[in-house]
């Protein structure tokens, strides 16, 4: 079994997307390949078929490898609840909550588990493509590192180092990273990649020659800047705030926004623009307003109240279409109760009173994959639920969805709510826009209202697969793939 680890000079340099590209390249070359990231910090998570939670970056990498995502690909997931605290997910299940220092002290307890489980995974694959987090040169974290050089050492993995030239200072970041590594860590780095390059690579070549001489490791290639319709890196979402397409969908930018990949499928609709609303000044009456998921619903609701965005939403709700997803769904209701302090010290807060529902937070976390349809309509939907609240409907709202399958088991359940007027609705289902039927159901009435032609939405999964093949072509043509196999001591 072979392995290779992608580390970066900083966060958001392209580690996740490069790891996805390598997964697809090795799969195309006939190998059984698996992605792996020992520790991920993200509010962008996903539920596996067996009801476990994992980071979305490894989900995309799993699809690139031709695999169904499984929690062992991301054994530790940290979901920040504030600047200093996170919920800890271990092997897909909630482990507990901890401050940054408490988690730092917990890391050593996880080392044996990570080594044991990784050795078990190794037996089932030809290649494991590993991903680090942030930078390996965080010298204050080195003694308890379990995601960068600490993990590479634990399983004896060679490392390639990625730098982002689009940010500027790529040579300094490569040199600085290598300078701060220990000697044995430097020897583990077998090559570097310059990512997100725009321009003529011949102009870059003198700099590459010089940096190779300085850091004593070879350049494996230069990857050009590209725009593909693939998920954003965890935590690296770009917030566009201007109207850009005929159909204008406004998404409220919450301080603790989670699962922003809920909107990726909408971005693929040619006439649909997604923009993030940050203040009353750029509200601008969208065609559809969405309040997304949140890792801290009550604090984000208070934020909307303080900034004046809540008033904008309530005024808009008198005539426009408003959709809430998970935490956003809860905010649309009458009250949110937190008797056991699951999120905050507030026992009860008044919500927006746009949808007749009441929510109570519970310690037990719901984590399910679902399939179903719009109630009493032949519009299929699918997605996943990740929440710690239970919402009950009042007399002025009706259920929105019929759930027929939960983690593969047949069920008869209801989800979501819609008001009597039919313009305000919400659901706990993340990824619901991935369903082409649901996208058509939402978008075509908006198109008709604006005098646009209705459209048939494409299958999201097949679109994603085509984009992954394009990604693999770009990266294969940019890197010395033969050298990668040599680094892994493998023959193609």
Secondary structure, 3 states (H helix, E strand, C coil): CEEEEEEECCCCCCHHHHHHHHHHHHHHCCCCEEEECCEEECCCEEECCCCCEEEHHHHHHHHHCCCCCCHHHHCEEEEECCCCEEEEEECCEEEEEEEHHHHHHHHHHHHHHHHHHHHHHHCCCCEEEEECCCCCCCCCCHHHCCCCHHHHHHHCCEEEEEEEHHHCCHHHHHHHHHHHCCHHHHHHEEEEEEEEECCCHHHHHHHHHHHHHHHCCCEEEEEECCCCCCCCCCCCCCCCCCCCCCEEEEEECCCCEECHHHHHHHHCCCCEEEEEECCHHHCCCCCEEEECEECCHHHHHHHHHHHCHHHHHHHHCCCCCEEEECHHHHHHCCEEECCCCCCCCCCEEECCCCCCEEEEEEEEEEEEEEEEEECCCCCEEEEEEEEEEEEEECCCEECCEEEEEECCEEEEEEECEEECCCCEEEECCECHHHCHHHHHHHHHHHHHHCCCCCCCCCCHHHHHHHHHHHHHHHHHHHECHHHHHHHCCCCC
